[in-house]
Amino acid sequence: MVFFGLSDLTWLGIIAFVACLVFGLYMVITKKPGIVRSIKDTADYKDKEQYAFRGGILILCLAGACLVMIVISFFNTLISNIFGIVALLTFGYFWKKMHDEFGPV
């Protein structure tokens, strides 16, 4: 279905971009991991501020990947999907590294 001349894939990319942008900025600015873990999170972190800051940066990088995916989707949806999958796998790898280094004990 085409809505305002944009395909479903493009709209999903736009929604993912906005969500990642909002969550990433919240974590970077407030230095609280509450959005990702839980608002009422009481876990003991190795370094809570670094966890939130670096996690926010990673989410902002994922937002950038969503933006690139949106642009690619105008030319080739298959390559856009492949790029999105690779970006998500890369994000997961770096999130795991960050979580192990700064995450809850």
Secondary structure, 3 states (H helix, E strand, C coil): CCECCECHHHHHHHHHHHHHHHHHHHHHHHCCHHHCCCCCCCCCECCHHHHHHHHHHHHHHHHHHHHHHHHHHCCCHHHHHHHHHHHHHHHHHHHHHHHHHHCEC
